[in-house]
Amino acid sequence: MRKPSVGQIVYNATFPRPRTNDPGSFGAHITRNLVPEVRVETSLFYGSLDCIEAQYPGLDYSYGPHRMRLSRFPWHRKLFRTFDELGLTEEEISNLCRWEGTKSARQRYEAEEGIIVRDTTAHSVRPTSPQPAPSIEVHFNDCDFCGIEEEDDQIIETQSNDTVRAIDSRASSYRSAEEHEIEEELSDEEMESCGVALNNRILAAMAARDQGTDVPLDEDWEQWLKEAGERGTFGEMVQAIRTNQPLTLVADNVRIPHGRGAARVVTRALFTVPDSIIANTALPSTSNHASSTAQ
């Protein structure tokens, strides 16, 4: 059995049940329906047919723009739909479409005459201008971001003395807080070191007094003990020291001694003094109370 040609397949798909007024073959269909539509399209596109390009437009039935131009006509629109349904390749379409106005007709004319038909279809079309770079606009709806932006705008836009003073006050408060922490750390170290030095001096003085040597001790410490005795709280202090209990004296009636080498804490080895009592340490030699307290 002989295989049908591509034209016969296209004709059978275009006219599955031919009627009496339909063309009897694909060639007759070209002459009756397709070529007249090509002539109308060429006349509408080029105007007059006095140029070679208009006589041989070179329509390519596989080229999208040419298909778009010819799809305005019903028979060409049906022809392209049949090509797509049958899945014809570009080579098969090119071998089939060889009638007037097609690309094959132009190539045949160029080969016979030895000239190249100039295609001016896109000469009046300017190249597209480059598209602008993509850009975005960010809008913040969050209240936190709004607050930050308002604060930044206030500082940046104002640039006045009030803004500077506000910034300076915040910075000074931060610095004062840091300095206060540093002073507290230094004071703790200083108090601890003074207490150790005081303890060593008292122990050395006590050892010398046990050997019978009259060693002078700190006068401020003696004065503090004397005032404690006058207030009648000395016995309670001695009892607290002997029982290894912390001293609990009322600081309102205590005179804080001040002198060179004043210690802020007596010592942790001997006893604990309230923070309100700052003693410049050492026991005087004339006080028996000092000896009993150190012991």
C-alpha positions, 0 to 999 in steps of 0.5 A, spaced: 500 500 500 502 506 498 503 511 503 499 518 502 503 524 501 503 530 506 499 534 502 494 528 502 494 528 509 493 535 510 487 535 505 484 529 509 485 533 516 482 539 513 476 536 509 474 530 513 468 529 509 468 533 503 462 536 500 460 537 493 463 544 493 469 543 497 476 542 493 477 535 491 485 535 492 490 539 496 492 543 490 485 545 488 485 548 495 491 552 495 489 555 488 482 556 490 482 558 498 490 559 500 493 564 494 487 569 494 488 570 502 496 571 501 495 576 495 490 580 500 495 580 505 501 582 501 497 588 498 495 590 505 502 589 508 506 592 502 501 597 499 502 597 491 505 590 488 510 594 484 516 592 488 520 585 488 519 584 495 511 585 494 511 580 489 515 575 493 514 576 500 517 570 502 512 568 507 514 562 512 509 558 515 513 556 520 515 563 523 511 566 528 510 573 526 508 570 519 503 566 522 500 571 526 499 575 519 496 570 515 491 567 521 487 573 520 484 569 514 479 563 516 483 558 511 490 560 513 487 559 520 485 552 519 491 550 516 495 552 521 491 549 526 491 542 522 499 543 522 499 543 529 494 537 530 498 533 525 505 535 529 508 537 522 516 539 522 519 545 519 522 541 514 515 538 512 512 544 512 517 548 508 516 542 503 509 542 502 508 550 502 511 552 495 505 556 492 505 564 491 508 568 496 511 563 500 519 563 502 520 557 497 517 561 491 522 567 493 528 562 494 526 559 487 526 566 484 533 568 487 536 562 484 533 563 477 535 571 477 541 571 481 539 576 485 537 577 493 530 580 494 531 585 500 527 584 506 525 591 509 519 588 513 523 590 520 527 597 517 522 601 520 522 598 527 526 601 532 530 597 537 527 597 544 529 602 549 532 598 555 528 597 561 529 601 567 532 597 573 528 594 578 526 598 584 522 597 590 519 601 595 519 598 603 514 601 607 514 599 615 508 598 618 511 595 625 510 600 631 517 598 633 520 601 626 516 607 626 518 609 633 526 608 631 525 612 625 521 617 629 527 618 634 532 617 628 529 623 624 528 627 631 536 627 632 538 628 625 533 633 623 533 637 629 541 638 630 540 643 635 543 645 642 537 641 646 538 635 642 546 635 643 544 636 651 539 630 651 545 626 648 550 628 652 545 627 658 544 620 656 552 619 655 553 622 662 548 618 666 552 611 662 558 614 664 556 615 672 553 609 672 560 605 670 564 610 674 560 608 680 560 600 679 568 601 679 568 605 685 564 600 689 569 595 686 575 599 688 572 600 695 571 593 697 578 591 695 581 597 699 577 596 705 579 588 705 586 591 704 586 596 710 583 590 714 588 586 713 593 591 714 590 593 721 590 586 723 597 585 722 599 591 726 594 589 732 597 582 732 604 585 732 603 590 737 599 585 742 606 580 741 610 586 743 606 588 749 606 581 751 613 581 752 613 587 756 614 592 751 610 599 751 608 599 744 604 606 742 598 604 738 593 608 734 590 614 738 583 614 734 582 607 735 583 608 743 578 614 742 573 610 739 574 605 745 573 610 750 567 613 747 564 606 747 565 606 754 562 612 756 556 610 752 556 604 756 556 599 750 563 597 751 561 591 755 556 589 750 562 589 745 567 585 749 561 580 750 560 580 742 567 579 741 568 573 746 562 569 743 565 571 736 558 575 734 558 581 730 558 588 733 551 591 733 552 598 735 548 604 733 551 608 728 547 615 730 551 616 737 558 614 734 563 619 732 567 616 726 575 617 727 578 620 721 586 621 720 591 619 716 591 611 714 584 611 716 581 604 715 574 603 713 574 596 716 577 593 722 578 586 719 574 580 718 579 576 722 578 579 729 570 581 728 565 584 723 564 592 724 558 595 721 559 599 715 557 605 718 563 605 723 569 607 719 575 606 724 582 608 723 585 602 727 590 600 732 589 600 740 593 605 744 598 602 750 594 606 755 588 602 755 587 595 758 580 595 754 584 595 748 588 589 750 582 585 752 579 587 746 584 585 741 585 578 745 
